[in-house]
Amino acid sequence: MALAFPGGPARTSQEVLAGSRILVVDDEPANVRLLTQLLTKAGYQVTGTNDPRQVVDLVSTGNPDLLILDLHMPHLDGFEVMQSLGPVLSPVRYLPILILTADTSSVVKQRALGMGARDFLGKPFDRVETLLRIRNLLTTRHLYTTLEQEQHRLEAAVRERTRELADAHLEIVDRLARAAEYRDDNTGEHTLRVGRLAGRIARLIGFSPDDIGVLERAAALHDVGKVGIPDTILLKRGPLTTGEHKIIRTHTTVGARILSGSRAPLLRMAEAIALTHHERWDGQGYPEGRMGTEIPAVGRIVALADAFDAMTHIRPYQDAVSIEDAVAVIFDQRGRHFDPSVVDAFVEIHRQGDLAADRNAPPLPPAMPSQDALLPDSRQTH
């Protein structure tokens, strides 16, 4: 009979099974010696014991490939031994048991096989038949363990491939976010800063670590719809006309359409953020005029994170202001433009001194503009 490991050459069963570990349990020392001699000569590694109370420890530490077990023994009989092995042998650990006993009644056979024994031999045993039955049981054990190893290998390969696909997915998301942002932020860092700040806010208001990780990525896509806005409007240095305002506002619905229809949690969240990050707590935002908790929490968080970053960084159409000025404007808009709980978390982050992280702000203007001027216009990402 030829056996093979996955991807390896076929080998005879004797070659494959050579060195298999066999545990012999019998209260008669002569029987243990006889079986040890027979099996050692056949190329197996044999451990023998006359005390059935040692079986659990020997199985746990020696990891045998086969257990040869007598039934009628002092202290513990063979049935009790098999029962005691239950906690040791997990569902995925396969240990064939060969019963070798002088009691060959049908009742005993049925009970032993029902408790998990894989084969049954009577005493006195025939040496040739015993070796053949042992070889068959070890072959089954080998095939089982080989299949298990191959399953583990395939599972590891699937995990690695899934990780690679996830990494590629995230890279595409990052590049898509930067492609949109480069149009009016030539550093491409705005999306990353918004994601990081959104994550900090979400952590303080009770988001789970997993949801925070998704939010930090999804927030980067909040303005992906800007790819549909003409540069003449997006980068215009002067005030926008009423018609231009209407066009710029479509970046929310354009972004949501770009991201719609995905089964990926990250893109579903990004779709909600793209659509709602210009909604206001008081219902005066766009595109749908949602109010309060009608706006998804992720949209409310990104609205504030985006506004803060837009105010504190230079854009072609607006100068930057200081962190303190931006915080003052956002706090003034608590309960109007922004969700009060989100503002409170943001203020706590400021109190802890974390708002300056990753800011890379340019020099500040000499004087503070009016509060209305500080809120970014609709081309910016608030």
C-alpha positions in Angstrom: 0.0 0.0 0.0 1.4 3.4 -1.0 0.8 6.6 1.0 1.9 10.1 0.3 2.2 13.4 2.1 0.6 16.4 0.2 3.1 17.4 -2.5 5.5 14.6 -1.6 6.4 11.3 -3.3 4.4 8.1 -2.5 5.9 5.8 0.1 5.1 2.4 1.4 2.9 2.2 4.5 5.8 0.6 6.3 8.1 3.6 5.6 5.4 6.1 6.5 4.4 4.3 9.7 7.9 3.5 10.9 8.5 4.9 14.3 4.9 5.3 15.2 4.3 5.5 19.0 2.3 2.8 20.6 1.1 2.6 24.2 0.4 -0.9 25.6 -1.7 -1.2 28.7 -2.1 -4.6 30.4 -2.0 -5.7 34.0 0.0 -8.8 33.0 3.7 -7.9 32.7 4.3 -10.9 30.4 1.7 -9.6 27.9 3.3 -6.2 27.9 6.8 -7.7 27.3 5.5 -9.9 24.5 3.8 -7.0 22.7 6.8 -4.7 23.3 9.1 -7.2 21.6 6.8 -7.9 18.7 6.1 -4.2 18.0 9.6 -3.0 18.5 10.8 -5.6 16.0 8.2 -4.3 13.5 9.8 -0.8 13.8 7.4 0.9 16.2 8.2 2.9 19.4 6.6 1.2 22.3 5.7 2.3 25.8 4.2 -0.2 28.2 2.5 -0.1 31.6 0.8 -2.5 33.9 -1.0 0.3 35.8 -4.1 1.7 34.0 -4.0 4.7 36.3 -1.0 6.0 34.4 -2.7 6.0 31.0 -4.1 9.6 31.1 -0.6 11.0 31.9 1.1 8.8 29.3 -1.3 9.8 26.6 -1.0 13.5 27.5 2.8 13.6 27.6 3.7 10.9 25.0 1.0 11.6 22.4 0.8 8.0 21.2 -0.5 7.1 17.7 -2.2 4.0 19.0 -3.4 2.7 22.3 -3.6 -1.1 22.9 -5.8 -1.7 25.9 -6.7 -4.7 28.1 -10.2 -4.6 29.6 -10.2 -6.5 32.9 -7.6 -4.8 35.1 -7.4 -3.8 38.8 -7.9 -0.2 39.9 -9.4 0.8 36.5 -10.8 -1.5 33.8 -10.5 -0.7 30.1 -13.9 0.9 30.0 -13.0 3.3 32.8 -9.7 4.1 31.1 -11.5 5.0 27.8 -13.9 7.2 29.8 -11.1 8.9 31.6 -9.5 9.8 28.3 -12.5 11.9 27.2 -11.2 15.2 28.5 -7.7 14.5 27.2 -8.8 13.7 23.6 -10.3 16.8 22.0 -12.7 16.3 19.1 -9.8 17.1 16.7 -7.3 14.7 18.3 -7.7 11.2 16.9 -6.3 8.3 18.9 -7.3 4.8 17.7 -7.8 2.2 20.5 -7.3 -1.5 20.0 -8.9 -3.7 22.6 -6.9 -6.8 23.4 -8.7 -9.1 25.9 -9.6 -12.6 26.7 -13.3 -11.6 27.1 -14.6 -11.8 23.6 -18.3 -11.9 24.4 -20.6 -9.9 22.0 -21.8 -7.7 24.9 -18.2 -6.7 25.8 -17.3 -6.1 22.1 -20.3 -3.9 21.5 -19.7 -1.9 24.7 -16.0 -1.4 23.8 -16.7 -0.4 20.3 -19.6 1.9 21.4 -17.2 3.7 23.7 -14.8 4.5 21.0 -12.6 1.5 20.5 -11.6 1.1 16.8 -10.8 -2.6 16.8 -11.1 -5.7 19.0 -8.8 -8.7 19.4 -9.1 -11.8 21.6 -6.4 -13.4 23.7 -4.3 -15.4 22.9 -3.7 -13.3 19.8 -2.2 -14.3 16.5 1.0 -12.3 15.8 0.5 -11.8 12.1 -3.2 -10.8 12.4 -2.3 -8.4 15.3 0.4 -6.7 13.2 -1.9 -6.3 10.3 -4.7 -4.8 12.4 -2.2 -2.5 14.1 -0.9 -1.4 10.7 -4.4 -0.7 9.5 -5.2 1.4 12.5 -2.0 3.3 12.2 -2.6 3.9 8.5 -6.0 5.4 9.4 -4.3 7.6 12.1 -1.7 8.7 9.6 -4.2 9.7 7.0 -6.3 11.5 9.6 -3.3 13.5 10.9 -2.1 14.2 7.3 -5.5 15.5 6.4 -5.6 17.6 9.5 -2.2 19.1 8.7 -3.3 19.8 5.2 -6.4 21.5 6.5 -4.4 23.7 8.8 -2.1 24.6 5.9 -5.0 25.5 3.8 -6.6 27.5 6.6 -3.3 29.4 7.1 -3.1 30.0 3.3 -6.7 31.3 3.3 -5.9 33.6 6.2 -2.8 34.9 4.5 -4.7 35.5 1.3 -7.6 37.1 3.1 -5.1 39.4 4.9 -3.5 40.3 1.5 -6.8 41.1 0.0 -7.8 43.2 3.0 -4.5 45.1 2.8 -5.1 45.6 -0.9 -8.7 46.8 -0.2 -7.5 49.2 2.4 -4.7 50.5 0.1 -7.3 51.1 -2.6 -9.5 53.0 -0.1 -6.6 55.1 1.0 -5.6 55.9 -2.6 -9.2 56.7 -3.5 -9.4 59.1 -0.6 -6.2 60.8 -1.5 -7.1 61.1 -5.2 -10.1 63.2 -4.1 -8.3 65.2 -1.5 -5.3 66.1 -3.7 -7.5 68.4 -5.7 -7.6 71.0 -3.0 -5.0 69.7 -0.5 -1.7 68.9 -2.3 -0.3 67.2 0.8 -3.1 64.6 0.8 -2.9 64.6 4.7 -6.3 66.0 5.4 -8.1 62.7 5.1 -5.7 61.0 7.5 -6.0 63.8 10.0 -9.8 63.7 9.9 -9.7 59.9 10.4 -7.4 60.1 13.4 -9.4 62.9 15.1 -12.7 61.1 14.3 -11.3 58.0 15.9 -10.2 59.9 19.1 -13.7 61.4 19.4 -15.4 58.0 18.8 -13.3 56.5 21.5 -14.4 59.0 24.1 -18.1 58.6 23.3 -18.0 54.8 23.6 -17.3 53.3 20.2 -15.8 49.8 20.3 -12.1 49.4 19.2 -13.2 47.5 16.0 -15.7 50.3 15.1 -13.1 52.9 15.8 -10.7 51.2 13.4 -13.3 51.1 10.6 -14.3 54.7 11.3 -10.7 56.0 11.0 -10.5 54.4 7.5 -14.1 55.3 6.4 -13.7 58.9 7.4 -11.0 59.4 4.9 -13.6 58.9 2.1 -15.9 61.6 3.3 -15.2 63.9 0.4 -14.7 61.4 -2.4 -17.6 63.0 -4.2 -15.3 66.0 -5.0 -14.0 64.1 -8.0 -17.3 65.1 -9.6 -16.9 68.9 -8.9 -15.3 71.1 -11.6 -12.0 72.7 -10.6 -13.3 76.1 -11.6 -15.7 75.8 -8.6 -13.7 73.6 -6.2 -10.6 75.8 -6.4 -12.3 79.2 -6.9 -10.7 81.9 -4.8 -13.6 84.3 -4.7 -17.1 83.8 -3.3 -19.3 81.1 -4.9 -22.5 82.0 -6.7 -25.8 80.5 -5.8 -25.6 78.1 -8.7 -22.0 77.1 -7.7 -23.1 76.5 -4.1 -25.7 74.0 -5.4 -23.1 72.2 -7.5 -20.5 72.0 -4.7 -23.2 70.5 -2.4 -23.7 67.6 -4.8 -20.4 66.1 -3.7 -22.2 64.5 -0.8 -24.7 62.6 -3.0 -22.0 61.9 -5.6 -19.7 60.4 -3.0 -22.6 58.3 -1.5 -23.4 56.9 -5.0 -19.7 56.1 -5.6 -19.6 54.1 -2.4 -23.1 52.6 -2.5 -23.9 48.9 -3.0 -21.0 47.5 -1.1 -21.2 44.6 1.4 -18.0 45.7 3.1 -18.7 47.3 6.5 -16.0 49.9 5.8 -17.6 51.1 2.6 -21.1 51.0 4.0 -19.9 53.3 6.8 -18.0 55.5 4.3 -21.2 55.8 2.3 -23.1 57.1 5.3 -20.3 59.6 6.2 -20.1 60.9 2.6 -23.8 61.5 2.5 -24.3 63.1 6.0 -21.1 64.9 7.0 -22.6 68.2 5.9 -25.8 67.7 7.9 -26.3 69.9 11.0 -27.6 69.0 14.4 -30.2 71.8 14.1 -31.5 70.4 10.7 -30.1 73.3 8.6 -27.5 71.2 6.8 -27.6 69.3 3.5 -28.3 67.4 1.3 -31.4 66.1 3.2 -31.8 68.4 6.1 -31.6 65.7 8.7 -31.7 66.7 12.3 -30.2 65.5 15.6 -30.0 61.7 15.9 -31.5 61.3 12.4 -27.9 61.9 11.3 -25.7 58.8 11.8 -23.3 59.1 14.7 -20.3 58.6 12.3 -21.6 61.5 10.2 -21.9 63.8 13.2 -18.4 62.9 14.3 -16.8 63.4 10.9 -18.6 66.7 10.5 -16.8 68.1 13.5 -13.4 66.5 12.8 -13.6 67.8 9.2 -14.5 71.3 10.2 -11.7 71.5 12.7 -9.1 70.3 10.2 -10.4 72.6 7.5 -10.3 75.6 9.7 -6.7 75.0 10.9 -5.1 74.4 7.5 -4.6 76.6 4.5 -6.7 75.9 1.4 -6.7 77.8 -2.0 -9.8 79.6 -1.0 -9.3 80.2 2.8 -6.5 81.0 5.3 -5.9 78.9 8.4 -6.7 79.9 12.0 -5.3 78.8 15.3 -6.4 75.8 17.2 -7.8 78.0 20.0 -9.9 80.0 17.5 -11.2 76.8 15.8 -12.1 75.3 19.2 -14.0 78.5 20.2 -16.0 78.4 17.0 -16.9 74.7 17.3 -17.9 75.2 21.0 -20.1 78.2 19.9 -21.8 75.8 17.5 -22.6 73.2 20.1 -26.2 72.1 19.7 -26.6 74.1 16.5 -24.1 72.9 13.9 -22.6 70.1 15.9 -23.9 67.3 18.2 -23.3 68.4 21.8 -21.9 65.1 22.9 -19.4 65.1 20.0 -18.4 68.7 20.9 -17.9 67.7 24.5 -15.6 64.8 23.5 -13.7 67.2 21.2 -13.2 69.7 23.9 -11.9 67.0 26.2 -9.4 66.0 23.6 -8.3 69.7 23.4 -8.1 69.8 27.2 -5.7 66.8 27.1 -3.5 68.7 24.5 -4.0 66.1 21.7 -5.4 68.4 19.0 -2.0 69.6 17.9 -1.0 66.0 16.9 -0.3 65.5 13.1 -1.4 69.1 12.5 1.5 70.4 10.4 -0.2 73.8 10.5 1.2 76.8 8.5 2.0 80.2 10.2 -1.1 81.7 11.8 -2.7 85.0 10.5 -2.1 88.1 12.7 -5.7 88.6 13.7 -8.8 86.4 14.4 -11.5 86.8 11.7 -15.2 86.8 12.7 -16.7 83.5 13.8 -18.9 83.3 10.7 -15.8 83.6 8.6 -14.0 80.9 10.5 -16.6 78.2 9.6 -15.4 76.7 6.3 -17.4 77.4 3.2 -19.1 74.6 1.4 -16.0 73.7 -0.7 -14.3 72.7 2.5 -14.8 69.5 4.4 -16.8 70.2 7.5 
